[in-house]
Amino acid sequence: MNTSHPRRPRSLSLSRGLAFVAALAAASVVLSGCLYASIPEAAPRPTWSKPADTSGVPAELLPYYGQELEWTACGGFDCTMVTAPLDWTDPGAGDIELSVIRSRAEGSAEPIGSLLTNPGGPGASGIDLVRQSLSYAVGSAVRERFDVIGFDPRGVGESTSVRCYDAAAMDAYLFDIPENKRGTDAWAGELLDRHADFAEACDAGSDGILPHITTENAARDMDLLRAVLGDRELNYLGYSYGTFLGATYAKLFPDRVGRLVLDGAIDPSVPGLDVGTTQGVGFESALRAYMASCLDDDECPFRGSVDDAMADLGTLLATVDRDPIRNSDGRMLGADSLMTAIIAALYSQDSWSYLTDALTGVLEGDARTAFLLADFYYNRQDGQYADNSTEAFRAYNCMDYPLDSTPADIAAAEALLEAEAPTVAPYWAGPDPCDVWPYPATGVRERITAEGAAPIVVVGTTNDPATPYEWSVSLADQLSSGVLVTRVGEGHTGYNKGNPCVDRAVDTYLLEGTPPQDGLRCE
């Protein structure tokens, strides 16, 4: 019996890199709503909205597309709820609510329109992206001319949401050390039982929405948002998983594509097994880049060549796997949690120093910084989870990725990981949690061409660990109107990361509608 296979995709989200240094220095403030609760409410402003675009809408959907939005002031922004059908194929089957936040155009000129944004995941909150990290996500020139729109997709955050575990149960699910030895049948069975319990809790707590938590439905929701905001075309900036959401929109509504930017792309044709495997190789590459930098620093806990340091890190992971380290809150740091901490830090080069601190601490028997990184990955604060991103991530992936891997596919993926990601590979395998999800996947993995769409700009970073560069190249090639912009560098996503060439190309396209030259390479 094959007890394990490479995992499904890790979380694909811009939010993993959002303000990492500031977040780690003051996590309880930056990552919590408490900061915003302390800001006095701005004086009420006149309601501002355009008539909904209901052109070409079938009669059964007019109650949704024709709804009038009621905006309220919310901490310097405007907020509203939009009603969408639970099932787009059966609008009479019930409704869900979509939470929306708007940052009005900051300039004095007439706004170009709305710019919808998505930070990825799946499961990351677009409400939090705008409320907490607007300047990180969208450049100042764009904020001047667009009403920037954040929204929580169905299943996420403040929208009608997937709900599974309370904080204590989630801690046990994510951090408890398995009783059985890694790689054995008993170990795989133990983990699969955990996944089954989690799935059962999600089904019980989510009021029947799980079968409808799909990227295709979320893309249809996005067209509804476009319409009720009064825009005839969708202008959109999507990061990471948000590129799959944006590409899916273009597939469904190519004639309604306005100015789309997809940063840190996912290849929609790649099966889930290959996505997880490619990510493993990508994180190994990013880890080697980190090690090369670390070894130039006197504070680095490793010595010798990059190969020597990677071998020593492999030994450290194996040691922690055998003898976990107790944290001050009682949690035990095993190899899986340490790997999560490593991955969290690799999303942004700005956080490499924290990875050095974490690994130094683990070598000294101190798990605090490692757990700080792991908690940041899961958005865990003071023993509570600030969002439902882990639950929503599972719900989307299990519905979007068909279970179609053969034993030969799994064996090939394992061999590739062992050859190209030897440090990561031992902790990148396990039973597939979607094997026990209560509903079969309805998504398909296929090339997206979006014939007839306006130019779509795809941004890829050459050593992006979470969404490897080849996926951006592939998506830009698939799209009939795809335009590739390459950022040469480290970390996840490329826009608004301090590269003037990338920023100029994206800003010019969003503001003027003029796409950059296909193949633009930004050193």
Stockholm file with secondary structure:
# STOCKHOLM 1.0

chainA/1-523         MNTSHPRRPRSLSLSRGLAFVAALAAASVVLSGCLYASIPEAAPRPTWSKPADTSGVPAELLPYYGQELEWTACGGFDCTMVTAPLDWTDPGAGDIELSVIRSRAEGSAEPIGSLLTNPGGPGASGIDLVRQSLSYAVGSAVRERFDVIGFDPRGVGESTSVRCYDAAAMDAYLFDIPENKRGTDAWAGELLDRHADFAEACDAGSDGILPHITTENAARDMDLLRAVLGDRELNYLGYSYGTFLGATYAKLFPDRVGRLVLDGAIDPSVPGLDVGTTQGVGFESALRAYMASCLDDDECPFRGSVDDAMADLGTLLATVDRDPIRNSDGRMLGADSLMTAIIAALYSQDSWSYLTDALTGVLEGDARTAFLLADFYYNRQDGQYADNSTEAFRAYNCMDYPLDSTPADIAAAEALLEAEAPTVAPYWAGPDPCDVWPYPATGVRERITAEGAAPIVVVGTTNDPATPYEWSVSLADQLSSGVLVTRVGEGHTGYNKGNPCVDRAVDTYLLEGTPPQDGLRCE
#=GR chainA/1-523 SS CCCCEECSCCCEEGGGGTTHHHHHHSHHHHTSTHHHHTSCCCCCCCCCCCCCCCTTCCGGGHHHHTCCCCCEEETTEEEEEEEEESCTTCGGGCEEEEEEEEECCCSSSCCCEEEEEECEETTCCHHHHHHHHHHHHSCHHHHHHEEEEEECCTBSTTSSBCCCCCHHHHHHHHHCCCSSCTTSHHHHHHHHHHHHHHHHHHHHHTTTCGGGCCHHHHHHHHHHHHHHTTCSSEEEEEETHHHHHHHHHHHHCGGGEEEEEEESCCCTTSCHHHHHHHHHHHHHHHHHHHHHHHTTSTTCSCCSCHHHHHHHHHHHHHHHHHSCEECTTSCEECHHHHHHHHHHHHTCGGGHHHHHHHHHHHHTTCCHHHHHHHHHHHTEETTEESSCHHHHHHHHHHHHSCCCCCHHHHHHHHHHHHHHCTTTGGGSEECCGGGGCSSCCCCCCCCCCCTTCCCEEEEEEEECSSSCHHHHHHHHHHSTTEEEEEEEEESSCCTTSSCHHHHHHHHHHHHHCCCCCTTEEEC
#=GC SS_cons         CCCCEECSCCCEEGGGGTTHHHHHHSHHHHTSTHHHHTSCCCCCCCCCCCCCCCTTCCGGGHHHHTCCCCCEEETTEEEEEEEEESCTTCGGGCEEEEEEEEECCCSSSCCCEEEEEECEETTCCHHHHHHHHHHHHSCHHHHHHEEEEEECCTBSTTSSBCCCCCHHHHHHHHHCCCSSCTTSHHHHHHHHHHHHHHHHHHHHHTTTCGGGCCHHHHHHHHHHHHHHTTCSSEEEEEETHHHHHHHHHHHHCGGGEEEEEEESCCCTTSCHHHHHHHHHHHHHHHHHHHHHHHTTSTTCSCCSCHHHHHHHHHHHHHHHHHSCEECTTSCEECHHHHHHHHHHHHTCGGGHHHHHHHHHHHHTTCCHHHHHHHHHHHTEETTEESSCHHHHHHHHHHHHSCCCCCHHHHHHHHHHHHHHCTTTGGGSEECCGGGGCSSCCCCCCCCCCCTTCCCEEEEEEEECSSSCHHHHHHHHHHSTTEEEEEEEEESSCCTTSSCHHHHHHHHHHHHHCCCCCTTEEEC
//
